[in-house]
């Protein structure tokens, strides 16, 4: 049994649990889990991707089968054990006055030993079905986020809004269009591999993010860590040559802005699908009042203001002319 208190159920936290289990007992034949998004792609008819999550891809590289239960009743023994742990473990923590995650994790080995001593059942066969790790199975490499990329003609690739430049020791044309793997560990460190061999690279350009990106909950923790590590951009005062500093706030400029605002509002109202006779008359009268007011203000300042509005025909017999 493996227990660990974590902030959220992310892919890296499950990777940590798998690493602890494999280093202690070895590789099992099968992992039996529910249909949580970390274990299984729950989007039907997904148009992109390999059909496997990062967790499923890692187990496939380790030659471990993953079975997802269709209902909680299908894995009743696991759910019953979880119910027991949620009842007994919380009471034990309360009796010992443990209220922090670090103190709770430090108490877990003692709790596991006492729990196994009281409730363990001896199996019929003492033979273990666990397999040892093979020589080429590096857990530090496998238990990472892996994405495939194709190198451009300039030997560049994009990953998380950053363009990376590959440093090739041979001619550049030999690696054009090559398929590489970008692996990211829990610390945000990247490794770019070509045929399972690491490549040297440099950061070519960091792209600006124009729109908020939707991040899955299982990848939220590494994305937040990258955003916190990114240096903040400092914005200084506007220079003296900025166009805003030369804007004319005279009466003519403000009058032109107000006229343009009325014209844009009028255009938006014209293309509104629903137009009733009452709304039409109300808006026509308000437009005449505004234009008459601006015309008087223009005449007093000895300026000419002649808005020219073309005829607009609405649904039915509605027509507007100025």
Secondary structure as the mmCIF struct_conf table of DSSP 4:
data_model
#
loop_
_struct_conf.conf_type_id
_struct_conf.id
_struct_conf.beg_label_comp_id
_struct_conf.beg_label_asym_id
_struct_conf.beg_label_seq_id
_struct_conf.end_label_comp_id
_struct_conf.end_label_asym_id
_struct_conf.end_label_seq_id
BEND BEND1 UNK A 7 UNK A 8
HELX_RH_AL_P HELX_RH_AL_P1 UNK A 11 UNK A 25
STRN STRN1 UNK A 27 UNK A 27
BEND BEND2 UNK A 29 UNK A 29
STRN STRN2 UNK A 30 UNK A 33
TURN_TY1_P TURN_TY1_P1 UNK A 37 UNK A 39
BEND BEND3 UNK A 40 UNK A 40
BEND BEND4 UNK A 43 UNK A 43
TURN_TY1_P TURN_TY1_P2 UNK A 44 UNK A 45
BEND BEND5 UNK A 47 UNK A 49
BEND BEND6 UNK A 51 UNK A 51
HELX_RH_AL_P HELX_RH_AL_P2 UNK A 54 UNK A 61
TURN_TY1_P TURN_TY1_P3 UNK A 62 UNK A 63
STRN STRN3 UNK A 65 UNK A 68
BEND BEND7 UNK A 70 UNK A 71
HELX_RH_3T_P HELX_RH_3T_P1 UNK A 72 UNK A 75
HELX_RH_AL_P HELX_RH_AL_P3 UNK A 76 UNK A 95
TURN_TY1_P TURN_TY1_P4 UNK A 96 UNK A 97
BEND BEND8 UNK A 100 UNK A 100
HELX_RH_AL_P HELX_RH_AL_P4 UNK A 101 UNK A 119
BEND BEND9 UNK A 124 UNK A 124
STRN STRN4 UNK A 131 UNK A 131
HELX_LH_PP_P HELX_LH_PP_P1 UNK A 132 UNK A 134
TURN_TY1_P TURN_TY1_P5 UNK A 135 UNK A 136
HELX_RH_AL_P HELX_RH_AL_P5 UNK A 139 UNK A 142
BEND BEND10 UNK A 143 UNK A 144
STRN STRN5 UNK A 145 UNK A 150
TURN_TY1_P TURN_TY1_P6 UNK A 153 UNK A 154
BEND BEND11 UNK A 155 UNK A 155
STRN STRN6 UNK A 156 UNK A 159
TURN_TY1_P TURN_TY1_P7 UNK A 160 UNK A 161
STRN STRN7 UNK A 162 UNK A 167
BEND BEND12 UNK A 169 UNK A 170
HELX_RH_3T_P HELX_RH_3T_P2 UNK A 172 UNK A 175
TURN_TY1_P TURN_TY1_P8 UNK A 176 UNK A 177
STRN STRN8 UNK A 179 UNK A 184
TURN_TY1_P TURN_TY1_P9 UNK A 186 UNK A 187
STRN STRN9 UNK A 190 UNK A 194
TURN_TY1_P TURN_TY1_P10 UNK A 195 UNK A 196
STRN STRN10 UNK A 197 UNK A 206
BEND BEND13 UNK A 211 UNK A 211
HELX_LH_PP_P HELX_LH_PP_P2 UNK A 212 UNK A 214
HELX_RH_3T_P HELX_RH_3T_P3 UNK A 217 UNK A 219
HELX_RH_AL_P HELX_RH_AL_P6 UNK A 220 UNK A 229
BEND BEND14 UNK A 230 UNK A 230
HELX_LH_PP_P HELX_LH_PP_P3 UNK A 231 UNK A 234
HELX_LH_PP_P HELX_LH_PP_P4 UNK A 237 UNK A 239
TURN_TY1_P TURN_TY1_P11 UNK A 240 UNK A 241
HELX_RH_3T_P HELX_RH_3T_P4 UNK A 243 UNK A 246
BEND BEND15 UNK A 250 UNK A 250
HELX_RH_AL_P HELX_RH_AL_P7 UNK A 251 UNK A 270
TURN_TY1_P TURN_TY1_P12 UNK A 271 UNK A 271
BEND BEND16 UNK A 273 UNK A 273
HELX_RH_AL_P HELX_RH_AL_P8 UNK A 277 UNK A 300
TURN_TY1_P TURN_TY1_P13 UNK A 301 UNK A 302
STRN STRN11 UNK A 312 UNK A 313
BEND BEND17 UNK A 315 UNK A 315
TURN_TY1_P TURN_TY1_P14 UNK A 316 UNK A 317
STRN STRN12 UNK A 319 UNK A 320
#
